[in-house]
Amino acid sequence: MWAVAYNFALNACSAYNTQTAQVVGDWGTTGPASNNASYAIHEGYMSLGSFFDISISTCTSGDCVGVSGQHYFWQPGTTTVNHCSTDCGGHSVPGYNTWLNFTSFPQVGERQFTTQNTVSFWPGTLPSPCCTQLREAHMSWNNDNPNDTAPFFVTTSTTPNAPATFNTPLINEIIGYMPDGTLRRFAHSLQHGKRSQLLFAERHRYCVPRRAVACLGL
């Protein structure tokens, strides 16, 4: 499995093979990765800064064995690979230097790519009780700035057999987490949580909202 980054200025690529723990390419440093774990990729995202966020699907060997909900942060153009293994589960989003994830919705963990197992938490007060019918919550932070101080936004969805009404907040909503600890509830997502009638590769898809914020924050 490969994570690949393209450098537009140099017209060159840097690639990290997560099964052989080797970095190759025609720019930057190549050779054995700083972490020798071997694993398959579930999904990956390039941060707004200089790190590639990789979540794993299965682990073959190394420090990922026996650890659930984990990520690796690779810095393209280098052999630096950092392993996130402490409260690293849940859906996530990368900023410039900071990585956010739902350690337990609606609680959000915050950490640096370079100190990946030192986690702090979003400072706001969260509703309680909350979210008993939640199925998924997805983040978007395309509007972030280099200081990682911009708000981030979330869409939530229900379980497929959820009731028509709820007695807790943040269900089927579009939510903003503000840097000052304010939680803003903008709108309902109007999704129904039922299975889609479309069938892709023999896998049913749920109707789950995954809205993304524009880069300008509009």
C-alpha positions in Angstrom: 0.0 0.0 0.0 1.3 3.5 -0.9 0.9 7.0 0.3 2.1 9.4 -2.4 2.7 13.2 -2.4 3.3 15.3 -5.5 5.5 18.4 -5.2 4.2 20.9 -7.8 7.2 23.2 -7.6 9.7 20.4 -8.3 7.4 18.3 -10.5 8.4 15.3 -8.4 6.9 12.7 -6.1 7.7 11.2 -2.7 6.1 7.8 -1.8 5.8 5.8 1.4 5.2 2.0 1.1 3.4 1.1 4.3 3.9 -2.6 3.9 7.7 -2.5 3.4 8.3 0.7 5.5 10.3 2.3 2.7 10.2 5.8 1.3 11.1 6.3 -2.4 10.8 9.1 -4.8 12.7 11.8 -6.8 12.7 14.5 -4.2 13.6 14.7 -0.5 15.0 11.9 1.6 14.5 8.2 0.7 15.2 4.9 2.6 13.8 3.1 5.5 11.0 4.9 7.4 11.7 6.0 10.9 8.9 3.6 12.0 9.2 0.0 10.7 5.5 -1.0 11.1 3.9 -2.9 8.2 0.2 -2.3 7.6 -2.6 -1.8 5.1 -4.2 1.7 4.6 -7.9 2.4 5.3 -7.7 5.9 4.1 -5.3 8.9 3.9 -5.4 12.6 3.7 -2.7 15.2 3.0 -2.8 17.9 5.8 -3.0 21.6 5.0 0.7 21.7 6.1 3.4 19.1 5.6 2.1 15.8 7.0 0.2 12.9 5.4 -2.5 11.5 7.8 -2.9 7.7 7.3 -5.4 5.5 9.1 -4.8 1.8 9.0 -7.1 -1.1 8.2 -5.0 -4.1 9.2 -1.6 -4.4 10.8 1.0 -7.0 9.9 3.9 -6.2 12.2 5.5 -3.5 14.3 4.0 -1.2 16.9 0.5 -1.3 15.4 0.0 -4.9 16.5 -2.8 -5.1 19.0 -3.7 -1.4 18.9 -7.1 -0.2 17.8 -8.0 3.1 16.3 -4.6 4.3 15.2 -3.0 6.5 12.6 0.4 7.2 11.2 1.6 10.6 10.3 4.2 10.7 7.4 6.0 13.8 6.4 6.5 13.6 2.6 10.0 14.2 1.3 11.4 12.7 4.5 11.5 9.2 6.1 9.7 10.6 9.3 6.7 8.5 10.3 5.0 9.1 13.6 2.6 6.6 15.2 -0.5 7.9 16.9 -1.7 5.2 19.3 -3.3 7.1 22.3 -7.0 8.1 21.9 -6.6 8.1 18.1 -9.9 6.5 17.0 -13.0 8.0 15.6 -13.4 10.2 12.5 -10.7 12.9 12.2 -9.5 15.9 10.2 -6.0 17.4 9.7 -5.2 21.1 9.9 -1.8 22.6 9.3 0.1 21.3 12.4 -2.8 20.0 14.4 -4.9 16.8 14.0 -8.4 16.6 15.4 -10.5 13.5 16.1 -13.6 12.4 17.9 -12.2 10.5 20.9 -15.8 10.0 21.9 -18.4 12.1 20.2 -19.0 15.0 20.8 -15.6 15.2 22.6 -12.8 16.3 20.3 -9.1 15.5 20.9 -6.4 17.9 19.6 -2.7 17.0 19.1 0.3 18.1 17.1 1.6 15.8 14.3 5.0 15.9 15.9 3.8 15.1 19.5 1.0 12.7 18.3 0.3 11.0 21.6 0.0 14.1 23.7 -3.7 15.0 23.5 -5.7 17.9 24.8 -9.4 18.5 24.3 -11.6 21.1 22.8 -12.3 23.6 25.6 -16.1 24.0 25.3 -18.9 22.7 27.4 -20.7 19.8 25.7 -24.3 18.8 26.2 -25.2 15.9 28.4 -26.9 13.5 27.9 -26.1 13.5 24.2 -26.3 11.6 21.0 -27.7 8.2 21.9 -28.9 7.7 18.3 -25.8 8.9 16.6 -24.3 6.8 13.8 -21.5 8.9 12.4 -20.0 12.4 12.7 -17.7 13.8 10.0 -15.4 16.8 10.3 -14.3 19.5 7.9 -11.5 22.0 8.4 -10.7 23.3 4.9 -11.0 26.8 6.2 -8.2 26.4 8.7 -5.3 28.9 9.0 -1.5 28.2 9.6 -2.0 28.8 13.3 -4.8 26.2 13.5 -7.2 28.6 15.2 -10.1 28.5 12.7 -13.4 26.9 13.7 -14.1 23.4 12.4 -17.5 22.0 11.3 -19.3 18.7 11.7 -22.2 16.9 10.2 -23.9 14.1 12.1 -26.2 11.3 11.1 -28.5 8.7 12.8 -28.5 5.0 12.9 -30.6 3.3 10.1 -33.5 2.4 12.5 -33.5 5.6 14.5 -36.8 7.1 15.7 -38.3 10.1 14.0 -37.8 12.3 17.0 -34.9 12.6 19.5 -34.6 13.8 23.1 -30.9 14.8 22.8 -29.2 17.5 20.8 -26.6 17.3 18.0 -28.5 14.6 16.0 -28.7 15.1 12.2 -27.2 18.5 12.6 -24.6 20.8 11.1 -22.4 22.0 14.0 -19.6 24.5 14.4 -16.9 24.1 17.1 -15.5 27.6 17.7 -12.0 28.3 19.1 -13.4 30.1 22.1 -15.3 27.0 23.2 -18.7 28.0 21.8 -20.7 25.2 20.1 -22.9 26.5 17.4 -25.8 24.5 15.9 -26.5 25.9 12.4 -29.1 23.6 10.8 -30.5 20.1 10.5 -28.9 17.9 7.9 -32.2 16.3 6.8 -30.8 12.9 6.2 -32.9 9.9 6.9 -30.3 7.2 7.9 -31.9 4.5 5.7 -30.0 2.3 3.3 -29.6 3.7 -0.2 -31.2 1.7 -3.0 -28.0 1.9 -4.9 -25.7 -1.0 -4.7 -21.9 -0.6 -5.3 -19.7 -3.8 -5.4 -22.4 -5.6 -3.4 -22.2 -3.2 -0.5 -25.2 -1.1 0.6 -24.5 2.6 1.3 -26.2 4.6 4.0 -27.4 8.1 3.2 -24.9 9.9 5.4 -24.1 13.6 5.0 -20.4 14.5 4.6 -20.5 18.2 3.9 -17.2 20.0 3.5 -16.4 23.6 4.2 -15.0 25.7 1.3 -11.4 26.8 1.6 -12.5 30.4 2.1 -14.8 29.3 4.9 -18.0 30.3 3.0 
